[in-house]
């Protein structure tokens, strides 16, 4: 009997210790998820939507850096207070204004030439034409695009050119 009481007492003490440690692990003051960041109010978005989320904006900007083969400082100015950081709202670089024009151009092309042909219900935004199509990892695609004529086959009478002949006949009509 005494042995059973001792064993019961030891297990009771161990159980109370486990319970005490378990309860002390819980924090009574609730903390917000440390990874959550409230939506910032954007200071200088002129082309992109004001309600864009931070993660969507970050992913979009990462896509631009890949498409142009550049880093963020290609378009964004260093901060005046801390030159090791970038001032994303500053419009000091012409490249940022050019990027805005290019974003608008791609959006307009998608809206005018591709969205009308999407099945209903039509999406709010269509992404068919994107920066990477022309830039291909180069900030200025002029050299690449000037060589485009070499990428296409030229007329060769020895090859099967029925399609070209048919198109010529249609144009004559």
C-alpha positions as CSV (number, residue, x, y, z in Angstrom):
1,X,0.0,0.0,0.0
2,X,2.7,2.4,1.0
3,X,4.5,1.8,-2.4
4,X,1.3,2.5,-4.3
5,X,0.8,5.8,-2.3
6,X,4.5,6.8,-3.1
7,X,4.0,6.0,-6.8
8,X,0.7,7.9,-6.9
9,X,2.3,10.8,-5.2
10,X,5.3,10.9,-7.6
11,X,3.0,10.7,-10.6
12,X,0.8,13.4,-9.2
13,X,3.8,15.7,-8.6
14,X,5.1,15.0,-12.2
15,X,1.6,15.7,-13.6
16,X,1.3,19.0,-11.7
17,X,4.8,20.0,-13.0
18,X,3.8,19.2,-16.6
19,X,0.6,21.2,-16.1
20,X,2.4,24.1,-14.6
21,X,5.0,24.2,-17.4
22,X,2.3,23.9,-20.1
23,X,0.3,26.7,-18.7
24,X,3.3,29.0,-18.3
25,X,4.1,28.5,-22.0
26,X,0.9,30.4,-22.9
27,X,1.1,34.1,-23.0
28,X,-1.9,35.9,-21.5
29,X,-1.5,39.0,-23.6
30,X,-2.5,38.3,-27.2
31,X,0.1,39.4,-29.9
32,X,-0.7,40.0,-33.5
33,X,0.9,37.8,-36.0
34,X,4.5,39.1,-36.3
35,X,4.5,38.6,-40.1
36,X,1.4,40.8,-40.6
37,X,2.0,44.3,-41.9
38,X,-0.9,46.7,-42.3
39,X,-1.6,48.0,-45.8
40,X,0.5,51.1,-46.2
41,X,-0.9,54.2,-47.8
42,X,1.1,54.7,-51.0
43,X,2.7,58.0,-51.5
44,X,3.3,58.2,-55.2
45,X,1.6,55.6,-57.3
46,X,0.5,57.2,-60.5
47,X,-0.1,54.2,-62.8
48,X,-0.6,51.3,-60.5
49,X,-3.9,51.0,-58.5
50,X,-3.9,52.7,-55.1
51,X,-5.5,49.6,-53.5
52,X,-2.7,47.3,-54.6
53,X,-1.4,45.2,-51.7
54,X,2.2,45.3,-50.5
55,X,2.9,41.7,-51.6
56,X,1.3,42.3,-55.0
57,X,3.4,45.4,-55.5
58,X,6.6,43.6,-54.4
59,X,5.9,40.7,-56.8
60,X,5.1,43.1,-59.6
61,X,8.4,45.0,-59.0
62,X,10.4,41.8,-58.8
63,X,8.9,40.9,-62.2
64,X,10.0,44.2,-63.7
65,X,13.6,43.7,-62.3
66,X,13.7,40.2,-64.0
67,X,12.2,41.5,-67.3
68,X,14.7,44.3,-67.5
69,X,17.7,42.6,-65.9
70,X,18.1,45.4,-63.4
71,X,18.0,46.1,-59.7
72,X,15.6,48.4,-57.9
73,X,18.0,51.3,-57.9
74,X,17.7,51.4,-61.7
75,X,14.4,53.3,-61.4
76,X,14.4,54.4,-57.7
77,X,16.5,57.1,-56.0
78,X,18.5,56.6,-52.9
79,X,17.0,58.1,-49.8
80,X,18.3,61.6,-48.8
81,X,18.3,60.7,-45.1
82,X,19.8,57.2,-45.5
83,X,21.7,56.5,-48.8
84,X,21.7,52.8,-48.1
85,X,18.0,52.7,-48.6
86,X,15.8,53.7,-51.6
87,X,13.1,56.4,-51.6
88,X,10.4,54.6,-53.7
89,X,8.2,57.7,-53.8
90,X,10.9,60.0,-55.3
91,X,10.5,60.8,-59.0
92,X,14.2,61.9,-59.4
93,X,15.0,59.3,-62.2
94,X,13.7,59.5,-65.7
95,X,13.7,55.7,-65.8
96,X,10.8,55.7,-63.4
97,X,8.7,57.9,-65.7
98,X,9.7,55.8,-68.7
99,X,8.6,52.7,-66.8
100,X,5.2,54.3,-66.0
101,X,4.8,55.0,-69.8
102,X,5.7,51.4,-70.6
103,X,3.3,50.0,-68.0
104,X,0.5,52.2,-69.5
105,X,1.4,51.1,-73.0
106,X,1.3,47.4,-72.1
107,X,-2.0,47.9,-70.3
108,X,-3.5,49.7,-73.3
109,X,-2.3,47.0,-75.7
110,X,-3.8,44.3,-73.6
111,X,-7.1,46.2,-73.1
112,X,-7.5,47.1,-76.8
113,X,-6.2,44.1,-78.6
114,X,-6.6,41.1,-76.3
115,X,-9.3,41.7,-73.7
116,X,-12.1,42.0,-76.3
117,X,-11.4,38.5,-77.5
118,X,-11.4,36.9,-74.0
119,X,-14.5,34.8,-73.3
120,X,-17.2,36.2,-71.0
121,X,-17.1,37.0,-68.2
122,X,-14.1,39.1,-69.1
123,X,-11.4,39.6,-66.4
124,X,-10.7,43.0,-65.0
125,X,-7.1,42.9,-66.2
126,X,-5.6,40.9,-69.1
127,X,-1.8,40.1,-69.0
128,X,-0.8,39.0,-72.5
129,X,1.7,41.6,-73.4
130,X,4.3,42.0,-70.6
131,X,7.7,43.7,-70.3
132,X,9.6,40.5,-70.8
133,X,8.3,40.1,-74.3
134,X,10.5,42.9,-75.7
135,X,13.0,43.5,-73.0
136,X,14.2,39.9,-72.5
137,X,16.4,40.8,-69.6
138,X,17.8,44.0,-71.1
139,X,17.0,47.5,-69.8
140,X,17.0,48.8,-73.4
141,X,15.7,46.3,-76.0
142,X,16.7,48.5,-78.9
143,X,19.7,46.3,-79.9
144,X,17.7,43.1,-79.6
145,X,14.7,44.5,-81.5
146,X,16.9,45.9,-84.3
147,X,18.0,42.3,-85.0
148,X,14.4,40.9,-85.2
149,X,14.3,40.8,-89.0
150,X,17.0,38.0,-88.8
151,X,14.7,35.9,-86.7
152,X,12.0,35.6,-89.4
153,X,12.4,33.4,-92.5
154,X,12.7,35.3,-95.7
155,X,11.1,34.3,-99.0
156,X,12.7,31.2,-100.5
157,X,11.3,29.9,-103.8
158,X,12.6,26.4,-103.0
159,X,10.5,25.9,-99.9
160,X,6.8,25.3,-99.6
161,X,5.3,28.8,-99.8
162,X,1.7,28.0,-100.5
163,X,0.6,30.0,-97.5
164,X,2.4,33.2,-98.7
165,X,0.9,32.7,-102.2
166,X,-2.6,32.3,-100.8
167,X,-2.2,35.4,-98.7
168,X,-1.0,37.4,-101.8
169,X,-4.0,36.2,-103.8
170,X,-6.4,37.4,-101.0
171,X,-4.8,40.8,-100.9
172,X,-5.2,41.2,-104.6
173,X,-9.0,40.6,-104.4
